[in-house]
């Protein structure tokens, strides 16, 4: 049994492992095809972001290309299955959410997986679920900021490529200059490490923790929270798809003027500015930055060790960003 899949970053990949194929086609993974990676991106970035499914498969492929074990590939493939509708917008909906850390999905991950079809699939192939759920076993797949990991590398390159911040030539340049050493992701030289670091910095400013993202997170979160409060949505709906939730919200717009206003904000139809002196509401965005390792004459060094200005960037960009939103109405 084998199947050829196509990925927008990595091209055609042949998959022979039945467990991988079964997981890719499992309901928990298929649902991610209808979950926007960025949140609710199209009103604010004029183009819908790639899906959580694309990213999940991408992490698996990246790990595969660099020789990770089958278990680590599986861990990469399933790492986002507990994402709710509109991805990290959930951190602006539920009390358990965290605007500064975007950690709600991680807090429910283990329980979500254990209540899904995934354990049964892994058991069928004699794979240990608890081992796969433990990130400490998979240093290539997951590391804390500002280190690189497969998750971080894939979503950054995928965002950059999807939004035309890099072309295919630059994408391949970064991939060709990457390697793994001692369970770390390492660039082959200072130049490629610096260029990747600068790209990630740009993505953080423009997409991950920028003003438009703050508006997207907050307005989508406000709309979902209100819809839950009024009973237009249930908590179970949060684990359906973006389209299903949007449909339920739209069905109630005519009878609820507050919901209509919140939805218009969510749709980016109402002007908004960042004004700390006169604002309706404030919010935080998780800020991300990396400090890539690179190899020089056989020695591993961090970008910040060589580029002292990068130390300042790290200090500033690791802080959550706060915005003060003033809406026209």
RODO-2510 file (C-alpha; in nm, 4 decimals, decimal comma):
residues 329
     n   res          X          Y          Z
     1     x     0,0000     0,0000     0,0000
     2     x     0,1407     0,3357    -0,1010
     3     x     0,0123     0,6753    -0,1977
     4     x     0,1639     0,9834    -0,3563
     5     x     0,0675     1,3132    -0,2008
     6     x     0,1487     1,6642    -0,3178
     7     x     0,2524     1,9473    -0,0890
     8     x     0,2864     2,3084    -0,1998
     9     x     0,6271     2,3417    -0,0288
    10     x     0,7867     2,0006    -0,0685
    11     x     0,6322     1,8709    -0,3904
    12     x     0,5391     1,5077    -0,4503
    13     x     0,5983     1,2692    -0,1616
    14     x     0,5419     0,8949    -0,1723
    15     x     0,4004     0,7502     0,1496
    16     x     0,4294     0,3755     0,2030
    17     x     0,3555     0,3497     0,5745
    18     x    -0,0058     0,2405     0,6227
    19     x    -0,0295     0,4076     0,9634
    20     x     0,0607     0,7475     0,8127
    21     x    -0,1916     0,7048     0,5331
    22     x    -0,4630     0,5979     0,7757
    23     x    -0,3972     0,8947     1,0020
    24     x    -0,3972     1,1416     0,7119
    25     x    -0,7425     1,0159     0,6165
    26     x    -0,8771     1,0005     0,9737
    27     x    -1,1684     1,2338     1,0689
    28     x    -0,9565     1,4366     1,3134
    29     x    -0,7075     1,5215     1,0385
    30     x    -0,9650     1,5702     0,7639
    31     x    -1,1432     1,8308     0,9823
    32     x    -0,8261     2,0409     0,9776
    33     x    -0,8710     2,0963     0,6032
    34     x    -1,1457     2,3417     0,6966
    35     x    -0,9538     2,5197     0,9741
    36     x    -0,7713     2,8382     0,8695
    37     x    -0,4119     2,8285     0,9943
    38     x    -0,4018     3,1990     1,0782
    39     x    -0,7499     3,2304     1,2276
    40     x    -0,9936     3,4170     1,0038
    41     x    -0,7458     3,5587     0,7599
    42     x    -0,9244     3,6534     0,4384
    43     x    -1,0934     3,9774     0,5575
    44     x    -0,7650     4,1119     0,6921
    45     x    -0,5006     3,9729     0,4581
    46     x    -0,7183     3,9585     0,1446
    47     x    -0,6391     3,5909     0,1046
    48     x    -0,7344     3,2871     0,3086
    49     x    -0,4340     3,1313     0,4787
    50     x    -0,3367     2,7681     0,4231
    51     x    -0,5159     2,5117     0,6381
    52     x    -0,4074     2,3415     0,9594
    53     x    -0,4153     2,0185     0,7583
    54     x    -0,1603     2,1508     0,5082
    55     x     0,0680     2,2541     0,7928
    56     x     0,0257     1,9259     0,9829
    57     x     0,1133     1,7163     0,6796
    58     x     0,3972     1,9581     0,6077
    59     x     0,5532     1,9056     0,9510
    60     x     0,5377     1,5305     0,8959
    61     x     0,7018     1,5620     0,5528
    62     x     0,9751     1,7932     0,6807
    63     x     1,0615     1,5489     0,9593
    64     x     1,0558     1,2662     0,7068
    65     x     1,2915     1,4459     0,4678
    66     x     1,5427     1,4959     0,7488
    67     x     1,5423     1,1373     0,8717
    68     x     1,3154     1,1524     1,1766
    69     x     1,1723     0,8284     1,3127
    70     x     0,8244     0,7076     1,2206
    71     x     0,7033     0,7964     1,5708
    72     x     0,8320     1,1528     1,5377
    73     x     0,6691     1,1868     1,1966
    74     x     0,3383     1,0754     1,3501
    75     x     0,3810     1,3190     1,6388
    76     x     0,4318     1,5956     1,3829
    77     x     0,1303     1,4881     1,1800
    78     x    -0,1136     1,4916     1,4721
    79     x     0,0276     1,7861     1,6677
    80     x    -0,2516     2,0279     1,5695
    81     x    -0,5598     1,8043     1,5789
    82     x    -0,6956     1,9755     1,8912
    83     x    -0,7161     2,3165     1,7236
    84     x    -1,0621     2,4668     1,7383
    85     x    -1,2332     2,6614     1,4623
    86     x    -1,0381     2,9701     1,3573
    87     x    -0,7218     2,8345     1,5223
    88     x    -0,5698     3,0714     1,7809
    89     x    -0,8772     3,2946     1,7845
    90     x    -0,9974     3,0491     2,0513
    91     x    -0,7493     3,2108     2,2909
    92     x    -0,9730     3,5196     2,2753
    93     x    -1,2945     3,3258     2,3376
    94     x    -1,2672     3,0999     2,6397
    95     x    -1,1580     3,1944     2,9901
    96     x    -0,8971     2,9194     2,9773
    97     x    -0,7379     3,0855     2,6740
    98     x    -0,4220     3,2858     2,6772
    99     x    -0,3817     3,5906     2,4581
   100     x    -0,0148     3,6275     2,5488
   101     x     0,0838     3,2638     2,4932
   102     x    -0,1767     3,1185     2,2547
   103     x    -0,1686     2,8023     2,4622
   104     x    -0,5320     2,6848     2,4802
   105     x    -0,4899     2,4227     2,2079
   106     x    -0,1901     2,2727     2,3878
   107     x    -0,3829     2,2541     2,7165
   108     x    -0,6509     2,0269     2,5667
   109     x    -0,4312     1,8339     2,3226
   110     x    -0,3760     1,5103     2,5160
   111     x    -0,7396     1,4717     2,6200
   112     x    -0,8571     1,5517     2,2672
   113     x    -0,6289     1,2921     2,1097
   114     x    -0,7236     1,0219     2,3597
   115     x    -1,0914     1,0802     2,2822
   116     x    -1,0368     1,0637     1,9077
   117     x    -0,9892     0,7727     1,6656
   118     x    -0,6105     0,8180     1,6783
   119     x    -0,5382     0,5777     1,9717
   120     x    -0,7193     0,2966     1,7916
   121     x    -0,5177     0,3548     1,4739
   122     x    -0,1870     0,3611     1,6625
   123     x    -0,2773     0,0455     1,8566
   124     x    -0,3535    -0,1318     1,5294
   125     x     0,0074    -0,0724     1,4239
   126     x     0,1544    -0,1526     1,7684
   127     x     0,2623     0,2052     1,8366
   128     x     0,2731     0,3505     2,1889
   129     x     0,0341     0,6444     2,2260
   130     x     0,1898     0,7856     2,5439
   131     x     0,5340     0,7799     2,3845
   132     x     0,4052     0,9721     2,0818
   133     x     0,2245     1,2272     2,3003
   134     x     0,5424     1,3135     2,4925
   135     x     0,7236     1,6005     2,3166
   136     x     1,0406     1,5270     2,5131
   137     x     1,0872     1,2243     2,2882
   138     x     1,0896     1,4375     1,9735
   139     x     1,3331     1,7316     1,9848
   140     x     1,3247     1,7847     1,6087
   141     x     0,9486     1,8200     1,6083
   142     x     0,9105     2,0597     1,9017
   143     x     1,1294     2,3051     2,0919
   144     x     1,0614     2,6189     2,2908
   145     x     1,1170     2,9593     2,1335
   146     x     1,3579     3,0941     2,0177
   147     x     1,4887     2,7543     1,8984
   148     x     1,3972     2,6079     1,5630
   149     x     1,1762     2,3004     1,5316
   150     x     0,9906     2,1307     1,2473
   151     x     0,6631     2,2936     1,3518
   152     x     0,8151     2,6426     1,3484
   153     x     1,0141     2,5931     1,0287
   154     x     0,7141     2,4646     0,8361
   155     x     0,4638     2,7280     0,9443
   156     x     0,7083     3,0116     0,8815
   157     x     0,8144     2,8964     0,5354
   158     x     0,4545     2,8058     0,4497
   159     x     0,3276     3,1488     0,5582
   160     x     0,6053     3,3241     0,3675
   161     x     0,5456     3,1223     0,0507
   162     x     0,1656     3,1412     0,0722
   163     x     0,1677     3,5201     0,1079
   164     x     0,4392     3,5693    -0,1563
   165     x     0,7033     3,6923     0,0878
   166     x     0,9428     3,4387    -0,0699
   167     x     0,9449     3,2609    -0,4059
   168     x     1,0193     2,8942    -0,4766
   169     x     1,3885     2,9683    -0,5317
   170     x     1,4238     3,1275    -0,1866
   171     x     1,2174     2,8496    -0,0297
   172     x     1,4515     2,5861    -0,1724
   173     x     1,7520     2,7922    -0,0651
   174     x     1,6422     2,7754     0,2986
   175     x     1,5619     2,4040     0,2811
   176     x     1,8939     2,3240     0,1120
   177     x     2,0831     2,5148     0,3799
   178     x     1,9158     2,3298     0,6662
   179     x     2,0414     2,0156     0,8373
   180     x     2,0032     1,8420     1,1706
   181     x     2,2848     1,7864     1,4173
   182     x     2,2671     1,6540     1,7724
   183     x     1,8835     1,6750     1,7589
   184     x     1,8941     2,0432     1,6633
   185     x     1,7991     2,2166     1,3402
   186     x     2,1074     2,3928     1,2079
   187     x     2,1768     2,6208     0,9137
   188     x     2,4898     2,5431     0,7184
   189     x     2,6290     2,8961     0,7425
   190     x     2,5806     3,2358     0,9049
   191     x     2,4340     3,3923     0,5898
   192     x     2,1378     3,1550     0,5602
   193     x     2,0752     3,1659     0,9366
   194     x     2,0656     3,5454     0,9308
   195     x     1,8381     3,5581     0,6282
   196     x     1,5960     3,3093     0,7821
   197     x     1,5991     3,4988     1,1113
   198     x     1,5185     3,8223     0,9289
   199     x     1,2373     3,6530     0,7364
   200     x     1,0852     3,5202     1,0591
   201     x     1,1133     3,8669     1,2144
   202     x     0,9232     4,0126     0,9178
   203     x     0,6518     3,7462     0,9425
   204     x     0,6070     3,8166     1,3125
   205     x     0,5711     4,1901     1,2536
   206     x     0,3340     4,1508     0,9602
   207     x     0,1331     3,8371     1,0370
   208     x     0,1846     3,6640     1,3718
   209     x     0,1820     3,9618     1,6092
   210     x     0,0954     4,2571     1,3867
   211     x    -0,1934     4,4990     1,4185
   212     x    -0,4132     4,3271     1,1596
   213     x    -0,3670     3,9953     1,3380
   214     x    -0,4632     4,1595     1,6674
   215     x    -0,7831     4,2896     1,5084
   216     x    -0,8544     3,9475     1,3548
   217     x    -0,7993     3,7616     1,6822
   218     x    -0,9979     4,0043     1,8955
   219     x    -1,2952     4,0586     1,6635
   220     x    -1,3329     3,6890     1,5831
   221     x    -1,2979     3,6034     1,9504
   222     x    -1,5579     3,8627     2,0531
   223     x    -1,8055     3,7376     1,7944
   224     x    -1,7622     3,3726     1,8912
   225     x    -1,7862     3,4476     2,2633
   226     x    -2,1082     3,6432     2,2173
   227     x    -2,2555     3,3692     1,9955
   228     x    -2,1760     3,1132     2,2644
   229     x    -2,3298     3,3302     2,5363
   230     x    -2,6522     3,3723     2,3377
   231     x    -2,6734     3,0032     2,2509
   232     x    -2,6248     3,0490     1,8772
   233     x    -2,3213     2,8247     1,9124
   234     x    -2,2393     2,5410     2,1508
   235     x    -1,8943     2,4479     2,2760
   236     x    -1,9154     2,1375     2,0582
   237     x    -1,9412     2,3657     1,7536
   238     x    -1,5930     2,4945     1,8313
   239     x    -1,4557     2,1577     1,7214
   240     x    -1,6400     2,1496     1,3915
   241     x    -1,5197     2,3580     1,0950
   242     x    -1,4889     2,7283     1,0179
   243     x    -1,7605     2,7031     0,7515
   244     x    -2,0093     2,5352     0,9841
   245     x    -1,9629     2,7980     1,2534
   246     x    -1,9859     3,0860     1,0060
   247     x    -2,3126     2,9422     0,8756
   248     x    -2,4625     2,9334     1,2262
   249     x    -2,3530     3,2910     1,2970
   250     x    -2,4973     3,4192     0,9688
   251     x    -2,8303     3,2507     1,0399
   252     x    -2,8754     3,4738     1,3459
   253     x    -2,7575     3,8107     1,2136
   254     x    -3,1003     3,9502     1,1209
   255     x    -3,2471     3,9006     1,4659
   256     x    -2,9518     4,0262     1,6733
   257     x    -2,8037     4,3717     1,6090
   258     x    -2,5154     4,3162     1,8515
   259     x    -2,4130     3,9946     1,6760
   260     x    -2,4391     4,1779     1,3431
   261     x    -2,2060     4,4523     1,4659
   262     x    -1,9538     4,2031     1,6034
   263     x    -1,9668     4,0065     1,2781
   264     x    -1,9100     4,3209     1,0714
   265     x    -1,6020     4,3913     1,2809
   266     x    -1,4908     4,0304     1,2303
   267     x    -1,5410     4,0760     0,8557
   268     x    -1,3150     4,3808     0,8573
   269     x    -1,6000     4,6072     0,7445
   270     x    -1,5634     4,8580     1,0274
   271     x    -1,2630     5,0872     1,0446
   272     x    -1,0346     5,0402     1,3428
   273     x    -0,7153     5,2039     1,4655
   274     x    -0,4556     5,1413     1,7335
   275     x    -0,5073     5,4247     1,9820
   276     x    -0,3794     5,3869     2,3372
   277     x    -0,5424     5,7141     2,4478
   278     x    -0,8914     5,6452     2,3181
   279     x    -0,9954     5,2848     2,2693
   280     x    -1,2892     5,0436     2,2977
   281     x    -1,0912     4,7352     2,3926
   282     x    -0,7352     4,6104     2,4211
   283     x    -0,5699     4,2779     2,3516
   284     x    -0,2353     4,1025     2,3377
   285     x    -0,0750     3,8993     2,0622
   286     x     0,1774     3,6254     2,1173
   287     x     0,5069     3,7403     1,9678
   288     x     0,7485     3,4947     1,8080
   289     x     1,1161     3,5218     1,7186
   290     x     1,3926     3,2703     1,6504
   291     x     1,7631     3,2540     1,7235
   292     x     1,8853     3,0066     1,4601
   293     x     2,1857     2,7834     1,5079
   294     x     2,4432     2,7633     1,2313
   295     x     2,7675     2,5749     1,1866
   296     x     3,1012     2,7468     1,1439
   297     x     3,4151     2,5344     1,1116
   298     x     3,2435     2,2460     1,2851
   299     x     3,1217     2,4571     1,5779
   300     x     2,7543     2,5328     1,6403
   301     x     2,6777     2,8983     1,7090
   302     x     2,3626     3,0995     1,7569
   303     x     2,2828     3,3974     1,5394
   304     x     2,2773     3,6196     1,8492
   305     x     2,6321     3,5142     1,9412
   306     x     2,7663     3,6632     1,6207
   307     x     2,5145     3,9370     1,5491
   308     x     2,4871     4,1442     1,8662
   309     x     2,1937     4,3415     1,7243
   310     x     1,9993     4,0158     1,7158
   311     x     2,0225     3,9968     2,0939
   312     x     1,8216     4,3209     2,1092
   313     x     1,5694     4,1847     1,8595
   314     x     1,5250     3,8708     2,0706
   315     x     1,4604     4,0655     2,3894
   316     x     1,2045     4,2915     2,2257
   317     x     1,0238     4,0356     2,0111
   318     x     0,9819     3,7744     2,2834
   319     x     0,7482     4,0155     2,4632
   320     x     0,3753     3,9861     2,3852
   321     x     0,2462     4,2821     2,1835
   322     x    -0,0415     4,4895     2,3191
   323     x    -0,2881     4,6766     2,1007
   324     x    -0,5623     4,9250     2,1843
   325     x    -0,8478     4,8979     1,9387
   326     x    -1,0688     5,1954     1,8595
   327     x    -1,3567     5,1011     1,6280
   328     x    -1,5504     5,3505     1,4183
   329     x    -1,8635     5,1825     1,5565
***
